[in-house]
């Protein structure tokens, strides 16, 4: 049976007559009648009993119709699935990120994505170290990572979505609040919460401070901006953190920050595995993350 014969047979079974089937298919009634006879000859079994101008399907016709409907339900399921692709409903979008973009930026972008695509679903994990981010991408445990640290590997592809700066963070009653920008000389007498020497933040702050003969005294060491902000909020001096963490600390109250004169700037990247192209939902989320980062004001 070809598709046209299946369509014709299905129309007859659904309408109960050659005439109604012809109308549904926009062809002549004699054409449907001839096609039905040809199909019976082709299959070698009677499909319809013709009694006083009416037709009655045989058991063979009923069995054939049942099989055709089962197949059509499969086709409809495929069509529905295909229609869901652009909405991301076919699979959960698995996302990971660095802690600083995981505070507000990525969650807000995810909320915007889900609002624009209610059928979509997402998951989010936070990994502070580049090695962890690299491992989950290579193992294909996540689809997309938003990283504020360099994630380099031949199997990974990156796309810039924004940037972050190192800034000076302090309590809002600190004398540095009167400054518009912080220089190394401004903090020479301060006690600081410092990052460990093997971290990116620890290295860049140490380099920035070397132009000043008097180096601030570290009172505590951390590996995360959130930990540094919490210690400063508790009265342990000042610290140098990424601008995203600083903005969040100021929003939550009791803290303020200023840019570092000549301070470093680093890219925020979307990263995915080269073994497959990113999905439409991944690219939409990247767009929302870019918008959130671009919309930040000091």
C-alpha positions in Angstrom: 0.0 0.0 0.0 1.2 3.5 -0.8 0.5 6.6 1.2 -2.4 7.7 -1.2 -4.1 4.3 -0.8 -3.7 4.4 3.0 -5.2 7.9 3.0 -8.1 6.9 0.9 -8.8 3.7 2.9 -8.6 5.7 6.2 -11.1 8.3 4.9 -13.6 5.5 3.9 -13.3 3.9 7.3 -13.7 7.3 9.1 -16.6 8.6 7.1 -18.4 5.3 6.5 -19.1 5.9 2.8 -17.4 6.3 -0.6 -19.2 9.6 -1.2 -18.2 11.2 2.1 -14.7 9.9 1.7 -14.6 11.5 -1.8 -15.7 14.8 -0.4 -13.1 14.7 2.4 -10.4 13.9 -0.1 -11.7 16.4 -2.7 -11.9 13.7 -5.4 -14.8 12.1 -7.3 -16.9 9.3 -5.7 -16.3 6.9 -8.7 -12.6 7.5 -8.1 -12.8 6.4 -4.5 -14.9 3.3 -5.4 -12.4 2.3 -8.1 -9.5 2.8 -5.7 -11.2 0.6 -3.1 -11.7 -2.2 -5.6 -8.1 -1.9 -6.7 -6.9 -2.1 -3.1 -9.0 -5.3 -2.5 -7.4 -6.9 -5.6 -3.9 -5.8 -4.4 -4.4 -7.2 -0.9 -6.3 -10.3 -2.1 -9.1 -9.9 0.5 -12.5 -8.2 0.5 -12.5 -5.0 2.5 -16.1 -3.8 2.1 -19.4 -5.5 1.6 -21.7 -3.4 -0.6 -25.3 -3.8 0.4 -28.1 -1.7 -1.1 -25.9 1.2 -1.8 -24.2 1.1 1.6 -20.8 -0.3 2.5 -19.9 -2.4 5.5 -16.2 -3.0 6.5 -15.1 -6.7 6.7 -13.1 -8.1 9.6 -10.0 -7.7 7.4 -10.7 -4.0 6.9 -11.2 -3.5 10.6 -7.9 -5.2 11.4 -6.1 -3.1 8.7 -7.7 0.1 10.0 -6.5 -0.7 13.6 -3.0 -1.1 12.4 -3.1 2.1 10.3 -4.4 4.1 13.3 -1.6 2.7 15.5 0.9 4.0 12.9 -0.8 7.3 12.6 -0.6 7.8 16.4 3.1 7.2 16.1 3.4 9.8 13.4 1.4 12.3 15.4 3.7 11.7 18.4 6.7 12.4 16.1 5.0 15.6 14.9 4.3 16.8 18.4 7.9 16.0 19.4 9.3 17.9 16.4 7.1 20.8 17.3 8.5 20.9 20.8 12.1 21.2 19.7 12.1 25.0 19.3 10.6 25.3 22.8 13.2 23.1 24.5 10.6 20.8 26.0 12.4 17.6 24.7 15.2 17.7 27.2 16.4 19.6 30.3 19.1 22.2 29.6 21.9 21.4 32.1 23.9 24.5 33.1 26.9 25.0 35.3 28.6 28.3 36.3 31.3 30.0 38.3 30.1 31.3 41.7 30.1 35.0 40.9 27.8 34.7 37.9 25.7 32.2 39.8 24.7 34.8 42.4 22.3 36.7 40.2 23.3 36.8 36.5 22.7 33.2 35.5 19.6 32.7 37.7 18.0 35.9 36.2 18.8 34.7 32.7 17.3 31.3 33.4 14.1 33.0 34.7 13.9 35.0 31.5 14.4 31.9 29.4 11.7 30.0 31.3 9.3 33.0 31.1 9.8 33.1 27.3 9.6 29.3 26.9 7.3 27.9 29.6 7.8 24.3 28.2 11.6 24.5 28.8 13.3 23.1 31.9 16.8 23.8 33.3 19.2 22.6 36.0 22.0 24.7 37.5 25.2 23.7 39.4 28.0 25.9 40.7 31.6 24.9 40.3 34.2 27.4 41.6 37.3 25.8 39.9 38.0 25.7 36.1 39.1 22.1 36.4 35.7 21.1 37.7 33.9 23.0 34.9 36.2 21.4 32.3 35.6 17.9 33.7 31.8 18.1 33.6 31.8 19.5 30.1 34.2 16.8 28.8 32.1 14.1 30.4 29.0 15.7 28.9 27.4 15.9 32.3 26.3 19.5 31.5 25.4 21.2 28.2 26.7 24.7 29.0 29.0 26.4 31.4 29.2 30.2 32.2 32.7 30.7 33.5 34.6 33.7 34.9 37.9 31.8 34.7 39.7 30.5 31.6 38.5 27.0 30.6 40.9 25.8 27.9 40.8 22.4 26.1 40.8 21.3 22.5 37.4 19.8 22.8 35.8 22.9 24.3 34.5 26.0 22.5 34.0 29.3 24.1 32.0 32.5 23.4 32.4 35.8 25.3 29.2 37.0 27.0 30.5 39.8 29.2 33.3 40.6 31.6 34.2 41.2 35.2 36.6 43.5 37.0 38.5 43.3 40.3 37.2 45.9 42.7 37.9 47.0 46.3 35.1 45.9 48.8 34.6 47.4 52.2 32.0 48.2 54.8 29.9 51.2 54.0 31.2 53.1 57.0 34.8 52.8 55.8 36.9 55.8 54.9 37.5 54.5 51.4 33.8 55.2 50.6 34.9 58.9 50.0 37.1 57.7 47.1 35.9 57.5 43.5 38.7 55.0 42.6 41.1 53.1 44.7 44.9 53.2 44.2 47.5 50.9 45.8 48.6 53.8 48.0 45.1 54.2 49.4 45.2 50.7 50.9 48.8 50.4 52.1 47.8 50.8 55.8 44.8 48.5 55.6 44.3 45.0 56.9 42.9 42.9 54.1 41.1 39.6 53.5 43.3 38.1 50.8 42.9 35.3 48.3 45.2 32.4 48.4 48.4 32.9 46.3 47.5 30.1 43.9 44.2 31.7 42.9 43.7 34.1 40.0 42.5 36.8 42.3 45.4 36.3 44.6 47.9 36.7 41.8 46.4 39.7 40.1 45.9 41.6 43.4 49.5 40.9 44.5 50.8 42.2 41.2 48.6 45.3 41.5 49.9 46.1 45.0 53.6 45.7 44.1 53.8 49.3 42.9 53.2 50.3 46.5 56.1 50.0 48.9 53.8 49.4 51.9 51.8 46.2 51.4 48.6 45.7 53.3 48.6 43.0 56.0 46.5 39.9 55.2 44.3 39.0 58.2 42.6 36.1 56.6 42.9 34.0 53.4 40.0 32.7 51.2 39.3 31.0 47.9 35.9 32.5 47.1 34.6 36.1 46.8 31.5 35.2 48.9 33.7 34.1 51.8 35.8 37.3 51.4 32.7 39.5 51.4 31.4 37.7 54.5 34.6 38.3 56.5 34.8 41.9 55.5 31.1 42.4 56.6 32.2 40.9 59.9 34.8 43.7 60.4 38.0 42.0 59.1 39.2 45.0 57.0 38.8 45.3 53.2 39.1 42.9 50.3 39.5 42.7 46.6 36.8 40.7 44.8 35.1 40.5 41.4 32.6 43.2 40.6 29.7 40.8 40.5 30.2 39.6 44.0 30.8 43.2 45.2 27.5 44.3 43.6 25.6 41.6 45.3 27.2 42.5 48.7 26.2 46.1 48.2 22.7 45.1 47.3 22.3 43.1 50.4 23.3 46.1 52.5 26.1 47.3 54.8 28.8 47.1 52.1 30.2 49.3 49.3 32.9 49.1 46.7 35.0 51.1 44.4 36.9 50.3 41.2 40.7 49.7 41.4 42.8 52.2 39.4 44.3 50.2 36.5 42.6 47.1 37.9 42.4 44.0 35.7 39.4 43.0 33.6 38.5 39.4 32.7 36.0 37.8 30.2 33.0 35.8 31.2 32.6 33.0 28.7 29.9 30.5 27.7 31.6 27.1 27.1 30.4 23.9 25.5 31.7 20.6 24.2 32.7 20.7 20.5 31.4 17.2 20.0 27.9 18.7 19.4 26.6 22.1 18.4 24.8 24.1 21.2 21.0 23.8 21.2 18.7 26.7 20.4 17.9 26.9 24.1 21.6 27.2 25.0 22.0 30.1 22.6 18.9 31.8 24.0 20.2 31.4 27.5 23.6 32.9 26.4 21.7 35.9 24.9 19.8 36.4 28.2 23.1 36.2 30.2 24.7 38.7 27.9 21.7 41.1 28.4 21.9 40.7 32.2 25.6 41.5 32.2 25.2 44.4 29.8 22.4 45.8 31.9 24.5 46.1 35.1 25.2 49.6 36.2 27.6 50.8 38.9 
